[in-house]
Amino acid sequence: MNLEHLVVRGYVPGGGLISPMGIFYLNIPKNASTYLTNLLSISGWQHTNISNPNITECIAVLRDPIDRWVSGFATYTASWLLGPNYGSTHFVEDYNELTERIIFDQIVFDDHTTEQVQYVKQLGNTKTTFFKLGYNIGGDLESFLGHRLGLNNLVPANISEDNYDTNIIAKTMRYKIDQDPVLKAKIIDRYSEDYTLIKSATFHYEPR
């Protein structure tokens, strides 16, 4: 999959931020990207692209594929399918076998559900350190890189759904997956490369 062929819904291929020391943070949707973008921005990092010649090394945050899919599908649905007179309650009421078949046949809908490995491929051979998403991701990044990031105002990352509609949809889909091992297996199979990436990452940092 070429990320440049994605429907334009906020994500800029190869986008991220760079520190004054040349460390590049790759933005991957649904991996606390909003939290980290805000955190790095107020700490003096500048928006840039992977093509920036001043990049010396990269960092990227990876997330459990099932957790990311649940969150990503909820965001996709709430942002692009719901609207006036049709909210998350209607989605839950209308959910049936056909709905489920369509969802789990497609699985990937937009940038929020695109495989993480597709984003990481943009980094090429650049030295990259991977981190596993946790509530203390900001502190974990700072600790590992020996305070070279210069992060300020560290607060726990909010990786739960805080919008009513996305929260309802996320809870619904999580319940469906947890109750049906066949559905869970389809998610795991589709994101098999993501699981391999997380396991074989150059550095897989477990949050404290």
N, C-alpha and C positions, 0 to 999 in steps of 0.2 A: 504494500500500500504506500502510495506517495502522499505525504502529509499535505502537500500543496493542492491536492485534489479534494481535500476536506471542504465541506460546506462552511463558509465563513461565519463563524459564530463566536468570535472573540479571540480565538487562538491565532497567534502569528508564528508560523513555522520557524524553528531555530531561535525563538525569542527568549530573552532572559535578562539578567543583570550582571554587571561586572564590578568587582571591587577595585579600589585604587591600586591594589597589588596584582591585578590581572586575573583574579579567580572569577570564573564564570559560573553563574547559577542557571541551570536549564529549567525553564518553566514547563512542567508537565501538569495539565489540567487534572483537578480533583486530588492532587497530592499536596494539599495545603498551599497551593500556589498563590492564592490571594493573600494569605497570612504572611508567607515568606516574602512576597513582592513588597508588601507594605513595610515589613520589618527591615529588609535590606535597603529600601529606598530612604527611610529615615536615618539609616546608618551610613549614608553617603555613597551607596552603590548606584550606578547609572544604568538605565535601560540600554540594551544593545542586542546584537545578534551574534550567533555562533561564528559568523564570518569575520568578526572583529580581530585584527591581527595582533592586538595587545593581550589576547587571552593566553595565559601560561598553563592553566589547569582548570578542570571543571568539577563541579559538584552537582549531584542530582539526587532527588528524593524519590524513593520507590514505595509503593503501597501494596498491601495485600490485595491481590486481584479481585477477590469476591467483594471485599469491603469497598473497593474502588468502583466496581461495577454497580453495586447497589446505589451508592451515592451518585455516580455518573448517570445512571438511568433515571433516577429521581429528578436530577437537575434537568436532564434533557426533556423529560415529560412535562415537568412544571413550567419550563421556559418556552417550549415550542408546541405542545399539544393542548395544554389547558388554556382557558381564557374566560371571557365573560360568560356567565351562565353554565360553565362547565369546569368544575373544580376537582380537587383530589377525591372528594366524596363520590362524585359521579364516576371517576375512574375505578374506584374500589367496587362500586355497585355494578358497573358494567363488565368487570373482569370475568371472563369465562374461559372455557377450554380453547376457543379459537384465538382469543386475545393472547393466552399463554403460548400457544403454538407459534404465533407470529413473533412474539417477543423473543422466545428462546430459539427460534430459527435464525433470526437476524442477529441478536446479541449486541453487535457493534452498530451504534446509531449515529454518533458524531464524535467530536474531539474529546468529549467527556468519557467516552467508553472505548476509544481507540486504544489498542494495546500499547503499554508503556515502552516496549522494546522498539516500537516504531519511532518514538521520540528520541530515545537514546541513540539510535542509529545516526542521528544528525550530528553526533559528537565525533564521529569517525574514530581516529586513533589518538585523539587528545587524551592525556592522562585524566582519568575521572575517578572520583571517590563517590561511592553510593551510600546513602543512608536510608534506613527503614523509618517510615513515618510513625511518629508517636506524639503524644501531647507535649513533650518537652523537646521537640525537634530543633527549636531555636537554640536552646542550651546545649543540645547534643552537637550541633554544628560548631558552635563556639568552642566547646571543650575539645573536640577532636582536632581542630585546626589551630590549637594553641593560641586562641584569641586573635588570630590574624584577620578574622572577619570584622572585628570592631563593631559587634552588634550592640545596640542600645535598646532599652525599654523591653527587655525580654519578658514575655508573658506566655502562659501555656497556649498552644495552638488549639483552636476549636475545630475538630475534625468530625463533629456530629452535624446533623442537619438542623439549622435554626429557623428555617422558613416553614410555615404551617403545611403547605402543600407538599414540599419536598420531603418533609418529615413523615407525613402520612404515607406517601408513596414508597419511601425507603423502608418504613416499617412493614408495609404490605409485602414488598418484594423479598425482604429478608425472611419473613415468615414463610413465604412460598418456597424459597430455596431451602430453608432449614427443615421443612416438612417433606420435601421431595428430593431424595438423593439423585434422581435422574436429572432434575433441573440443575442441581449443584454440579453434577458431573459434566454437563454441557458447558457451564461457565469455566470450570477448571480446564476442560479440553481446549476451549477457544483461546484461553490465556496461558497455554502451556509454555510458550516462550517467555512470558513474564515470570512464571515460577522459576524457570531455568535461569533467567537473568538475576533474579533475587538471590538464588542459591550460589551462583557462580560469580557474583559481583567481586570486583577487586577488593572492596572492603565493605562488609555487611555490618553496619553498626546497629547493635541492639540497644534501643533506648533504655535508660536506667529505670 
